Amino acid sequence: MSATPSLPIDSPTSSSHIREITIAHSPDSDDAFMFYGLATNKVRVPGFKFTHSLTDIETLNQKAIREAFYDVTAISFHAYPYLQDNYALMACGGSVGEGYGPMIVASRPFTLDAIKKVRVAIPGTLTTAALALQLFAPEIETAVVPFDRIIPEVRTGNFEAGLIIHEGQLTYSQSGLHKVLDLGQWWREKTGLPLPLGGNAIRRSLGEKTMQTVTQALRDSIQHGLDHRDEALAYAMQFARDLDQDLANKFVGMYVNDRTLNYGEDGREAIRRLLALGHERGIIPHPVKVDFVG
């Protein structure tokens, strides 16, 4: 998926004293809701200009690993170990499943043992959905398919099952598909913790002061959206694939809430536990040190 044109946002200070911060996130209703305050200039930070780019999450994962291009980028938590030298995690802006998350869906009912023997379409090798799937079934065979093509590919029989993220979690049944397993529910039963899916990372080279300022700006943007829900939801609707307003409101509520403002101790523990377990199982090749900003 190609990036949409950048959306420059000017702060009220003179241009000679403005520092530009590049931000990238996925073109989804929950991310759009989260960044509504900054993207519409409702939240301003004197001395800073924020330039936004929208790209699918697996592309952002790969881009952050290869070149540390954006100052702030949405990432899958699974990708963090591969970019931790250049980025730290912002302490806000995460999408966390409270007993729900990515789902394995199929064109017919499968038992949990049977699903481990079929080829599953996944939205990217570095997505947290893929990590959770590997923790559930290390031996499972997978193939990468763009996230918005997984449901059509399963529906037409090109794959027996798919791992769905984003709005598909609310719409899969409309395509006649069956839920085999909700990995967020599986993780909750396994650990007692929420499933951390994606967050926002900030480039370490910005320096500690700027990292703190920009992190607070994102937290203010999230709070603005929560405080002005109708307006923020109306803005987010342009990114709500196949969702009416009620479903979009439900989806946003699932992933933008008090937990998005602050992970909480159990949320931070969930991130550390997920990545540590990935390393312990040999999925993540090296130890992970999780640093939070803000």
ZAPA-400662 format. One line per field, with one value per residue: residue in one letter; x negated, y negated, z negated of N, C-alpha, C in turn. Coordinates in nm, 3 decimals. Atoms other than C-alpha are relative to their C-alpha. Layout:
BEGIN
residuo: (A ...)
n.x: (X ...)
n.y: (Y ...)
n.z: (Z ...)
ca.x: (X ...)
ca.y: (Y ...)
ca.z: (Z ...)
c.x: (X ...)
c.y: (Y ...)
c.z: (Z ...)
***
This chain:
BEGIN
residuo: (M S A T P S L P I D S P T S S S H I R E I T I A H S P D S D D A F M F Y G L A T N K V R V P G F K F T H S L T D I E T L N Q K A I R E A F Y D V T A I S F H A Y P Y L Q D N Y A L M A C G G S V G E G Y G P M I V A S R P F T L D A I K K V R V A I P G T L T T A A L A L Q L F A P E I E T A V V P F D R I I P E V R T G N F E A G L I I H E G Q L T Y S Q S G L H K V L D L G Q W W R E K T G L P L P L G G N A I R R S L G E K T M Q T V T Q A L R D S I Q H G L D H R D E A L A Y A M Q F A R D L D Q D L A N K F V G M Y V N D R T L N Y G E D G R E A I R R L L A L G H E R G I I P H P V K V D F V G)
n.x: (-0.086 0.084 -0.030 -0.078 0.078 0.024 -0.090 0.081 -0.072 0.092 -0.019 -0.014 0.124 0.057 0.052 0.144 0.020 -0.085 0.064 -0.095 -0.003 -0.073 -0.081 -0.062 -0.087 -0.078 -0.125 -0.108 -0.084 0.049 0.117 -0.047 -0.061 0.108 0.079 -0.093 0.036 0.118 -0.019 -0.093 0.051 -0.069 0.107 0.118 0.119 0.083 0.133 0.002 -0.091 -0.016 -0.032 -0.056 -0.009 -0.083 0.048 -0.039 0.086 0.117 0.094 0.061 0.094 0.120 0.066 0.066 0.116 0.100 0.058 -0.038 -0.033 -0.093 0.028 -0.098 -0.063 -0.076 0.065 -0.045 0.094 0.090 0.110 0.084 0.136 0.086 0.027 0.016 0.121 -0.028 -0.128 -0.057 -0.146 -0.076 -0.080 -0.141 -0.026 -0.003 -0.123 0.011 -0.123 -0.040 -0.070 -0.034 0.112 0.001 -0.077 0.008 -0.133 0.007 -0.121 -0.081 0.047 0.117 0.044 0.130 0.103 -0.006 0.044 0.146 0.048 -0.032 0.079 -0.074 0.041 0.028 0.016 0.140 0.077 0.036 -0.117 -0.017 -0.091 0.082 0.072 -0.095 -0.032 0.114 0.000 -0.110 0.024 0.132 0.019 -0.101 0.051 -0.062 0.036 -0.032 -0.100 -0.040 -0.103 -0.134 -0.032 -0.008 -0.138 -0.036 0.077 -0.059 -0.136 0.005 0.059 0.144 0.056 -0.104 -0.016 0.074 0.020 -0.053 0.023 -0.074 -0.146 -0.047 -0.043 -0.142 -0.076 0.027 -0.119 -0.077 0.054 -0.030 0.113 -0.017 0.111 0.062 0.064 0.038 0.129 -0.003 -0.063 0.095 0.111 -0.054 -0.014 0.134 0.085 -0.076 0.035 -0.049 0.093 0.046 0.009 0.082 0.028 0.071 0.142 0.057 0.142 0.085 0.090 -0.065 0.043 -0.097 -0.098 -0.095 -0.076 -0.103 -0.097 -0.082 -0.084 -0.111 -0.088 -0.085 -0.096 -0.099 -0.083 -0.091 -0.096 -0.092 -0.096 -0.092 -0.083 -0.082 -0.015 -0.080 0.080 0.112 -0.053 -0.036 0.127 0.052 -0.087 0.054 0.093 -0.070 -0.034 -0.115 -0.070 -0.091 0.044 -0.011 0.111 0.124 0.006 0.035 0.139 0.085 -0.006 0.079 0.144 0.038 -0.070 0.091 0.124 0.078 0.065 0.103 -0.009 -0.016 0.106 -0.024 0.022 0.146 0.042 -0.045 0.094 0.126 -0.023 -0.020 0.126 0.089 -0.043 0.041 0.143 0.018 -0.043 0.083 -0.064 0.076 0.135 0.087 -0.074 -0.068 -0.005 -0.111 0.009 -0.118 0.017 -0.119)
n.y: (0.119 0.119 0.103 0.112 0.123 0.049 0.104 0.088 0.074 0.105 0.059 0.144 0.075 0.035 -0.118 -0.016 -0.068 -0.118 -0.129 -0.093 -0.137 -0.086 -0.102 -0.097 -0.100 -0.075 0.068 -0.071 0.092 0.022 0.088 0.133 0.057 0.030 0.113 0.105 0.130 0.053 0.008 0.109 0.121 0.027 -0.006 0.070 0.002 0.111 -0.035 -0.128 -0.030 -0.145 -0.042 -0.135 -0.091 -0.116 -0.118 -0.120 -0.023 -0.083 0.087 0.085 -0.084 -0.023 0.128 0.041 -0.088 0.021 0.133 0.095 0.116 0.092 0.034 -0.077 -0.096 -0.113 -0.129 -0.117 -0.028 -0.105 0.061 0.084 -0.050 0.020 0.143 0.057 0.084 0.133 0.051 -0.038 -0.004 0.104 -0.060 0.016 -0.022 -0.141 -0.076 -0.113 -0.079 -0.039 -0.128 -0.017 0.039 -0.064 -0.125 -0.098 -0.027 -0.101 -0.014 -0.102 -0.019 -0.083 -0.012 0.064 -0.091 -0.007 0.126 0.002 -0.078 0.066 0.118 0.116 0.131 0.093 0.137 0.044 -0.082 0.076 0.043 -0.070 -0.111 -0.113 -0.047 -0.072 -0.125 -0.091 -0.046 -0.097 -0.118 0.022 -0.078 0.035 0.053 0.130 0.075 0.141 0.058 0.131 -0.022 0.024 -0.103 -0.131 -0.050 -0.044 -0.118 -0.116 -0.017 -0.059 -0.132 -0.005 -0.047 -0.057 0.082 0.125 0.070 0.133 0.111 0.121 -0.005 -0.134 -0.069 0.026 -0.019 -0.129 -0.085 0.046 -0.072 -0.141 -0.070 -0.050 0.026 -0.119 0.038 0.138 -0.011 0.084 -0.079 -0.107 0.059 0.032 -0.125 -0.054 0.086 0.092 0.136 0.044 -0.027 0.124 -0.026 0.099 0.121 0.104 0.009 0.132 -0.011 0.040 0.109 0.130 0.052 -0.029 0.107 -0.004 -0.125 0.021 0.099 -0.060 -0.101 0.071 0.049 -0.112 -0.025 0.107 -0.026 -0.110 0.055 0.088 -0.085 -0.058 0.109 0.049 -0.128 0.007 0.064 -0.088 -0.116 0.045 0.005 -0.136 -0.079 -0.008 -0.112 -0.116 -0.091 -0.092 0.015 0.113 0.083 -0.074 -0.095 0.078 0.045 -0.117 -0.036 0.103 -0.022 -0.117 0.023 0.133 0.010 0.041 -0.076 0.066 0.113 -0.052 -0.145 -0.059 -0.095 -0.131 0.017 -0.002 -0.137 -0.081 0.023 -0.069 -0.145 -0.046 0.001 -0.096 -0.135 -0.016 -0.030 -0.131 -0.104 0.002 0.075 0.125 -0.054 0.059 0.053 0.127 0.096 0.089 0.133 0.083 0.144 0.068)
n.z: (0.000 -0.008 0.099 -0.047 0.009 0.135 0.048 0.085 0.103 0.045 0.131 -0.016 0.009 -0.129 -0.068 0.024 0.127 0.002 -0.020 -0.062 0.049 -0.094 0.067 -0.090 0.062 -0.098 -0.039 0.065 0.075 0.137 -0.008 -0.040 0.120 0.094 -0.049 -0.044 0.057 -0.067 -0.145 -0.031 0.064 0.126 0.098 -0.052 0.085 -0.048 -0.046 -0.072 -0.109 -0.013 -0.136 0.012 -0.113 0.032 -0.068 0.073 0.115 -0.030 -0.069 0.102 0.073 -0.081 -0.025 0.124 0.020 -0.104 -0.016 0.105 -0.082 0.066 0.139 0.076 -0.089 0.053 -0.024 0.074 0.108 -0.046 -0.075 0.085 0.025 -0.117 -0.017 0.134 0.010 -0.054 0.048 0.129 -0.004 0.069 0.107 -0.034 -0.142 -0.035 -0.020 0.092 0.003 0.136 -0.016 -0.142 -0.085 -0.131 -0.003 -0.108 -0.057 -0.106 -0.082 0.066 0.137 0.027 0.139 0.020 -0.049 -0.146 -0.063 0.000 -0.113 -0.127 -0.033 0.046 -0.052 0.109 -0.053 0.001 0.093 0.119 0.076 0.128 -0.029 -0.043 0.118 0.084 -0.070 0.017 0.139 0.011 -0.082 -0.062 -0.122 -0.101 -0.127 -0.028 -0.120 0.020 -0.090 0.053 0.102 -0.051 -0.098 0.065 -0.001 -0.136 -0.040 0.069 -0.051 -0.134 0.007 -0.024 0.127 0.086 0.120 -0.001 0.128 -0.032 0.091 -0.034 0.001 -0.033 0.123 0.019 -0.124 -0.066 -0.010 -0.115 -0.115 0.017 0.059 0.136 0.092 0.057 0.127 0.027 0.067 0.119 0.105 0.031 0.077 0.133 0.076 0.022 0.081 0.084 -0.041 -0.131 -0.110 -0.063 -0.144 -0.068 0.075 -0.072 0.036 -0.027 -0.033 0.113 -0.037 0.023 0.130 0.106 0.017 -0.112 0.013 0.103 -0.050 -0.106 0.065 0.065 -0.107 -0.040 0.109 -0.007 -0.117 0.038 0.095 -0.075 -0.070 0.098 0.053 -0.110 -0.067 -0.123 -0.105 -0.032 -0.070 -0.135 -0.073 -0.016 -0.088 -0.137 -0.004 0.058 -0.110 0.011 0.127 0.018 0.112 0.126 0.008 0.012 0.139 0.081 -0.027 0.062 0.144 0.034 -0.009 0.049 0.128 0.108 -0.016 -0.105 0.067 0.091 -0.002 0.132 0.034 -0.062 -0.143 -0.023 0.026 -0.113 -0.110 0.034 0.002 -0.138 -0.072 0.066 -0.038 -0.140 0.000 0.065 -0.094 -0.119 -0.109 -0.001 0.011 0.101 0.115 -0.022 0.110 -0.031 0.059 -0.022 0.009 0.047)
ca.x: (0.000 -0.150 -0.171 0.079 -0.044 -0.197 0.016 -0.200 -0.092 -0.250 -0.299 -0.242 -0.610 -0.823 -0.946 -1.313 -1.262 -1.040 -1.163 -0.993 -0.893 -0.799 -0.526 -0.408 -0.114 0.119 0.431 0.674 0.958 0.799 0.467 0.649 0.854 0.536 0.360 0.671 0.559 0.219 0.336 0.604 0.395 0.619 0.310 0.016 -0.337 -0.524 -0.841 -0.738 -0.579 -0.440 -0.436 -0.224 -0.257 -0.018 -0.144 -0.047 -0.200 -0.425 -0.581 -0.640 -0.801 -1.042 -1.116 -1.200 -1.437 -1.612 -1.661 -1.509 -1.344 -1.062 -1.104 -0.789 -0.653 -0.377 -0.522 -0.417 -0.561 -0.707 -0.925 -1.065 -1.358 -1.491 -1.489 -1.553 -1.900 -1.755 -1.412 -1.252 -0.886 -0.655 -0.465 -0.137 0.030 0.045 0.314 0.377 0.630 0.813 0.891 0.932 0.701 0.596 0.810 0.758 1.060 1.143 1.393 1.517 1.494 1.161 1.051 0.742 0.542 0.661 0.585 0.219 0.197 0.319 0.145 0.248 0.235 0.071 0.045 -0.337 -0.615 -0.691 -0.334 -0.252 0.029 -0.234 -0.436 -0.129 -0.043 -0.394 -0.370 -0.038 -0.155 -0.532 -0.496 -0.222 -0.285 -0.221 -0.227 -0.234 0.066 0.155 0.380 0.674 0.658 0.665 1.042 1.101 0.823 0.978 1.328 1.226 1.044 0.685 0.612 0.801 0.744 0.622 0.492 0.688 0.612 0.767 1.135 1.161 1.200 1.551 1.648 1.521 1.859 2.016 1.795 1.921 1.601 1.572 1.362 1.120 0.926 0.898 0.530 0.600 0.831 0.577 0.300 0.520 0.594 0.225 0.077 0.357 0.236 0.371 0.217 0.005 0.030 -0.117 -0.273 -0.457 -0.836 -1.042 -1.391 -1.657 -1.871 -1.610 -1.749 -1.579 -1.408 -1.251 -1.152 -0.965 -0.800 -0.680 -0.555 -0.350 -0.214 -0.088 0.067 0.240 0.367 0.512 0.676 0.821 0.977 1.127 1.257 1.404 1.514 1.778 1.544 1.250 1.468 1.600 1.238 1.146 1.440 1.251 1.015 1.281 1.277 1.615 1.741 2.050 2.033 2.150 1.891 1.619 1.704 1.682 1.349 1.198 1.318 1.142 0.803 0.813 0.899 0.741 0.485 0.376 0.297 0.092 0.010 0.023 -0.207 -0.033 -0.044 -0.419 -0.466 -0.265 -0.500 -0.808 -0.657 -0.552 -0.895 -1.083 -0.877 -0.940 -1.314 -1.290 -1.112 -1.371 -1.137 -1.320 -1.694 -1.833 -1.738 -1.509 -1.549 -1.225 -1.269 -0.964 -0.962 -0.717)
ca.y: (0.000 -0.335 -0.624 -0.903 -1.259 -1.411 -1.643 -1.933 -2.100 -2.432 -2.550 -2.921 -3.008 -3.155 -2.911 -2.978 -2.824 -2.531 -2.176 -1.927 -1.590 -1.320 -1.083 -0.765 -0.546 -0.303 -0.421 -0.273 -0.426 -0.371 -0.529 -0.816 -0.874 -0.872 -1.131 -1.345 -1.622 -1.661 -1.602 -1.872 -2.124 -2.099 -2.011 -2.247 -2.238 -2.569 -2.529 -2.204 -2.106 -1.754 -1.594 -1.281 -0.986 -0.691 -0.344 0.014 0.149 0.418 0.161 -0.067 0.220 0.292 -0.074 -0.144 0.153 0.070 -0.303 -0.461 -0.705 -0.855 -1.037 -0.871 -0.554 -0.309 0.040 0.388 0.480 0.786 0.552 0.361 0.597 0.533 0.154 0.106 -0.041 -0.336 -0.372 -0.371 -0.297 -0.586 -0.520 -0.605 -0.534 -0.157 0.076 0.338 0.621 0.669 1.037 0.994 0.945 1.098 1.393 1.709 1.739 2.007 2.095 2.386 2.484 2.625 2.767 2.610 2.922 2.930 2.561 2.624 2.845 2.596 2.308 1.975 1.634 1.381 0.999 0.985 1.176 0.893 0.827 0.910 1.125 1.345 1.365 1.469 1.729 1.877 1.891 2.074 2.312 2.307 2.561 2.384 2.306 1.945 1.719 1.339 1.167 0.795 0.758 0.625 0.922 1.199 1.227 1.227 1.486 1.719 1.660 1.756 2.068 1.966 2.029 2.248 2.000 1.648 1.439 1.115 0.780 0.433 0.396 0.749 0.862 0.713 0.798 1.150 1.314 1.100 1.293 1.627 1.709 1.893 1.787 2.061 1.878 1.528 1.497 1.213 1.441 1.725 1.496 1.375 1.733 1.823 1.524 1.329 1.022 0.810 0.869 0.570 0.545 0.221 -0.093 -0.405 -0.428 -0.745 -0.793 -0.810 -1.057 -1.330 -1.364 -1.311 -1.652 -1.632 -1.269 -1.369 -1.671 -1.472 -1.187 -1.433 -1.579 -1.235 -1.181 -1.520 -1.420 -1.094 -1.279 -1.536 -1.259 -1.094 -1.432 -1.518 -1.173 -1.265 -1.496 -1.255 -0.965 -1.164 -1.225 -0.858 -0.736 -0.814 -0.529 -0.285 -0.015 0.160 0.025 -0.181 -0.445 -0.213 0.052 -0.210 -0.350 0.001 0.070 -0.261 -0.191 0.144 -0.010 -0.376 -0.410 -0.475 -0.204 -0.404 -0.702 -0.487 -0.119 -0.068 0.169 0.481 0.339 0.278 0.623 0.770 0.611 0.739 1.086 1.118 1.024 1.227 1.534 1.475 1.475 1.777 1.975 1.881 1.662 1.339 1.393 1.163 1.035 0.734 0.427 0.231 -0.144 -0.367 -0.742 -0.950)
ca.z: (0.000 0.095 -0.146 -0.115 -0.068 -0.378 -0.588 -0.716 -1.037 -1.133 -1.485 -1.556 -1.600 -1.325 -1.064 -1.147 -1.493 -1.394 -1.428 -1.197 -1.338 -1.088 -1.199 -1.028 -1.119 -0.951 -0.763 -1.013 -1.207 -1.550 -1.449 -1.279 -1.595 -1.803 -1.584 -1.520 -1.755 -1.591 -1.234 -1.253 -1.445 -1.751 -1.951 -1.897 -2.029 -2.002 -1.801 -1.631 -1.303 -1.258 -0.913 -0.879 -0.642 -0.627 -0.538 -0.628 -0.945 -0.796 -0.563 -0.863 -1.054 -0.770 -0.704 -1.068 -1.078 -0.752 -0.777 -1.090 -0.851 -1.060 -1.390 -1.523 -1.372 -1.450 -1.484 -1.578 -1.916 -1.748 -1.538 -1.836 -1.909 -1.557 -1.590 -1.962 -1.902 -1.712 -1.875 -2.219 -2.288 -2.367 -2.689 -2.518 -2.186 -2.205 -2.077 -2.343 -2.332 -2.660 -2.609 -2.232 -1.938 -1.607 -1.502 -1.305 -1.075 -0.822 -0.553 -0.767 -1.134 -1.253 -1.585 -1.740 -1.659 -1.298 -1.231 -1.312 -1.004 -0.743 -0.567 -0.718 -0.547 -0.779 -0.747 -0.785 -0.955 -1.199 -1.306 -1.666 -1.528 -1.362 -1.685 -1.885 -1.619 -1.642 -2.020 -1.986 -1.711 -1.638 -1.359 -1.164 -0.796 -0.693 -0.389 -0.389 -0.232 -0.255 -0.558 -0.359 -0.118 -0.379 -0.415 -0.034 0.013 -0.247 -0.114 0.240 0.121 0.192 -0.177 -0.421 -0.703 -0.766 -1.055 -1.060 -1.220 -1.216 -1.126 -0.994 -1.355 -1.342 -0.983 -0.909 -0.974 -0.701 -0.458 -0.587 -0.774 -1.104 -1.402 -1.501 -1.773 -1.915 -2.005 -2.249 -2.444 -2.423 -2.555 -2.842 -2.945 -2.918 -3.104 -3.270 -3.076 -2.790 -2.446 -2.334 -1.956 -1.829 -1.967 -1.866 -1.865 -1.874 -1.734 -2.007 -1.811 -1.871 -2.223 -2.557 -2.578 -2.232 -2.288 -2.604 -2.434 -2.134 -2.351 -2.553 -2.228 -2.127 -2.470 -2.438 -2.092 -2.226 -2.515 -2.274 -2.068 -2.375 -2.498 -2.155 -2.052 -1.792 -1.601 -1.622 -1.511 -1.215 -1.111 -1.163 -0.953 -0.631 -0.725 -0.854 -0.586 -0.555 -0.889 -0.954 -1.225 -1.503 -1.419 -1.374 -1.717 -1.862 -1.691 -1.804 -2.157 -2.151 -2.075 -2.185 -2.552 -2.891 -2.818 -2.512 -2.735 -2.971 -2.940 -3.314 -3.498 -3.366 -3.012 -3.037 -3.187 -2.897 -2.643 -2.825 -2.872 -2.508 -2.374 -2.634 -2.550 -2.180 -2.252 -2.482 -2.208 -1.946 -1.741 -1.832 -1.787 -2.056 -2.403 -2.423 -2.643 -2.651 -2.716 -2.762 -2.702 -2.901)
c.x: (-0.089 0.044 0.084 -0.085 -0.015 0.093 -0.078 0.086 -0.098 0.034 -0.003 -0.131 -0.056 -0.071 -0.147 -0.029 0.082 -0.083 0.105 -0.017 0.083 0.066 0.059 0.088 0.084 0.132 0.122 0.075 -0.052 -0.122 0.042 0.064 -0.107 -0.075 0.088 -0.043 -0.118 0.026 0.094 -0.039 0.078 -0.098 -0.123 -0.113 -0.089 -0.141 -0.010 0.104 0.003 0.046 0.036 -0.005 0.077 -0.042 0.038 -0.109 -0.121 -0.105 -0.071 -0.100 -0.132 -0.079 -0.077 -0.126 -0.111 -0.070 0.035 0.042 0.085 -0.043 0.090 0.066 0.082 -0.075 0.082 -0.100 -0.099 -0.122 -0.098 -0.140 -0.097 -0.035 -0.029 -0.126 0.027 0.126 0.026 0.152 0.060 0.092 0.149 0.016 0.007 0.140 -0.014 0.134 0.030 0.080 0.051 -0.119 0.009 0.070 -0.043 0.143 -0.016 0.133 0.093 -0.053 -0.121 -0.015 -0.136 -0.114 -0.003 -0.055 -0.152 -0.060 0.031 -0.089 0.084 -0.057 -0.018 -0.031 -0.144 -0.076 -0.035 0.121 0.006 0.097 -0.079 -0.079 0.092 0.038 -0.113 -0.011 0.109 -0.035 -0.133 -0.017 0.089 -0.066 0.076 -0.045 0.045 0.093 0.033 0.124 0.141 0.041 0.023 0.142 0.044 -0.074 0.054 0.139 0.001 -0.072 -0.148 -0.078 0.116 0.028 -0.085 -0.007 0.036 -0.028 0.090 0.151 0.058 0.046 0.150 0.084 -0.014 0.125 0.089 -0.045 0.020 -0.113 0.027 -0.122 -0.049 -0.059 -0.025 -0.129 -0.011 0.062 -0.093 -0.113 0.045 0.010 -0.136 -0.077 0.075 -0.020 0.072 -0.105 -0.039 -0.029 -0.094 -0.019 -0.064 -0.142 -0.054 -0.152 -0.086 -0.086 0.064 -0.049 0.112 0.109 0.105 0.084 0.113 0.109 0.094 0.090 0.118 0.098 0.093 0.103 0.110 0.096 0.100 0.108 0.100 0.104 0.102 0.096 0.097 0.032 0.075 -0.082 -0.116 0.048 0.039 -0.125 -0.050 0.082 -0.055 -0.098 0.066 0.049 0.117 0.075 0.099 -0.042 0.004 -0.116 -0.133 -0.018 -0.040 -0.147 -0.096 -0.001 -0.081 -0.148 -0.045 0.082 -0.102 -0.135 -0.091 -0.072 -0.116 0.015 0.037 -0.107 0.023 -0.018 -0.148 -0.054 0.039 -0.095 -0.130 0.016 0.012 -0.133 -0.101 0.035 -0.035 -0.147 -0.027 0.034 -0.080 0.060 -0.072 -0.146 -0.087 0.083 0.055 -0.006 0.104 -0.018 0.127 -0.035 0.132 0.065)
c.y: (-0.124 -0.103 -0.109 -0.126 -0.046 -0.115 -0.093 -0.079 -0.101 -0.044 -0.152 -0.078 -0.027 0.120 0.024 0.075 0.129 0.125 0.096 0.139 0.083 0.114 0.092 0.094 0.066 -0.070 0.074 -0.096 -0.025 -0.089 -0.142 -0.072 -0.049 -0.129 -0.118 -0.137 -0.064 -0.024 -0.112 -0.131 -0.040 0.001 -0.061 0.008 -0.112 0.047 0.128 0.002 0.151 0.032 0.147 0.076 0.124 0.119 0.123 0.041 0.085 -0.080 -0.091 0.079 0.012 -0.129 -0.046 0.083 -0.036 -0.135 -0.101 -0.134 -0.102 -0.027 0.079 0.096 0.101 0.127 0.110 0.024 0.110 -0.058 -0.073 0.056 -0.029 -0.147 -0.069 -0.085 -0.143 -0.064 0.045 0.002 -0.120 0.068 -0.019 0.036 0.145 0.053 0.130 0.073 0.050 0.131 0.021 -0.047 0.065 0.136 0.089 0.027 0.096 0.010 0.107 0.018 0.093 0.015 -0.068 0.091 0.001 -0.126 -0.007 0.072 -0.063 -0.122 -0.124 -0.127 -0.095 -0.138 -0.051 0.077 -0.073 -0.057 0.077 0.116 0.124 0.059 0.083 0.133 0.102 0.051 0.105 0.130 -0.016 0.067 -0.045 -0.060 -0.128 -0.055 -0.143 -0.048 -0.138 0.013 -0.016 0.099 0.136 0.056 0.039 0.127 0.127 0.028 0.069 0.135 0.008 0.041 0.059 -0.087 -0.125 -0.059 -0.146 -0.100 -0.115 0.028 0.136 0.079 -0.018 0.038 0.138 0.084 -0.041 0.068 0.150 0.080 0.035 -0.037 0.133 -0.031 -0.149 0.005 -0.091 0.072 0.114 -0.052 -0.034 0.126 0.058 -0.080 -0.086 -0.146 -0.038 0.031 -0.132 0.026 -0.097 -0.123 -0.103 -0.009 -0.136 0.012 -0.058 -0.121 -0.137 -0.064 0.012 -0.107 0.004 0.128 -0.015 -0.095 0.062 0.109 -0.064 -0.054 0.111 0.030 -0.107 0.022 0.112 -0.052 -0.090 0.083 0.060 -0.105 -0.055 0.117 -0.010 -0.058 0.091 0.122 -0.036 -0.008 0.141 0.082 0.010 0.116 0.130 0.093 0.089 -0.011 -0.115 -0.073 0.075 0.097 -0.072 -0.049 0.115 0.034 -0.100 0.019 0.118 -0.034 -0.142 -0.027 -0.043 0.072 -0.064 -0.122 0.046 0.151 0.059 0.105 0.136 -0.008 0.004 0.141 0.091 -0.014 0.075 0.152 0.056 0.011 0.097 0.142 0.028 0.033 0.139 0.114 0.000 -0.073 -0.133 0.036 -0.056 -0.057 -0.141 -0.084 -0.104 -0.131 -0.078 -0.147 -0.060 0.072)
c.z: (0.000 -0.102 0.063 -0.009 -0.144 -0.034 -0.092 -0.097 -0.060 -0.141 0.014 -0.007 0.138 0.061 -0.029 -0.129 -0.009 0.025 0.056 -0.059 0.098 -0.076 0.106 -0.080 0.107 0.029 -0.053 -0.092 -0.141 -0.001 0.036 -0.118 -0.097 0.040 0.044 -0.050 0.069 0.148 0.042 -0.068 -0.124 -0.116 0.063 -0.100 0.053 0.038 0.079 0.112 0.017 0.142 -0.001 0.132 -0.044 0.086 -0.083 -0.099 0.033 0.076 -0.100 -0.084 0.076 0.021 -0.124 -0.026 0.097 -0.010 -0.107 0.060 -0.075 -0.144 -0.094 0.098 -0.078 0.036 -0.066 -0.113 0.038 0.071 -0.091 -0.024 0.114 0.023 -0.132 -0.014 0.043 -0.056 -0.143 0.017 -0.072 -0.100 0.021 0.148 0.042 0.026 -0.078 -0.003 -0.140 0.006 0.140 0.082 0.136 -0.006 0.116 0.045 0.117 0.072 -0.055 -0.142 -0.007 -0.150 -0.013 0.045 0.152 0.065 0.006 0.120 0.135 0.019 -0.028 0.063 -0.116 0.057 0.000 -0.106 -0.129 -0.074 -0.132 0.016 0.039 -0.116 -0.089 0.063 -0.017 -0.143 -0.021 0.072 0.074 0.135 0.116 0.124 0.033 0.133 -0.019 0.110 -0.055 -0.089 0.053 0.109 -0.066 0.002 0.142 0.044 -0.067 0.057 0.137 0.004 0.030 -0.126 -0.081 -0.121 0.012 -0.140 0.023 -0.112 0.042 0.004 0.035 -0.120 -0.025 0.121 0.063 0.020 0.118 0.129 -0.012 -0.062 -0.147 -0.085 -0.056 -0.136 -0.003 -0.082 -0.122 -0.118 -0.045 -0.088 -0.142 -0.086 -0.037 -0.105 -0.102 0.038 0.130 0.107 0.065 0.148 0.071 -0.087 0.089 -0.054 0.041 0.012 -0.113 0.033 -0.013 -0.131 -0.102 -0.010 0.110 -0.005 -0.101 0.051 0.102 -0.056 -0.070 0.103 0.047 -0.108 0.000 0.118 -0.030 -0.095 0.070 0.074 -0.094 -0.055 0.105 0.093 0.133 0.114 0.044 0.078 0.143 0.087 0.031 0.099 0.142 0.015 -0.046 0.110 -0.038 -0.133 0.009 -0.127 -0.133 -0.017 -0.013 -0.142 -0.092 0.018 -0.065 -0.152 -0.047 -0.015 -0.032 -0.125 -0.106 0.010 0.105 -0.056 -0.086 -0.006 -0.135 -0.026 0.066 0.151 0.034 -0.021 0.117 0.119 -0.027 0.007 0.141 0.072 -0.063 0.039 0.146 0.011 -0.057 0.095 0.130 0.118 0.019 -0.031 -0.112 -0.115 0.029 -0.125 0.037 -0.077 0.034 -0.017 -0.047 -0.117)
***
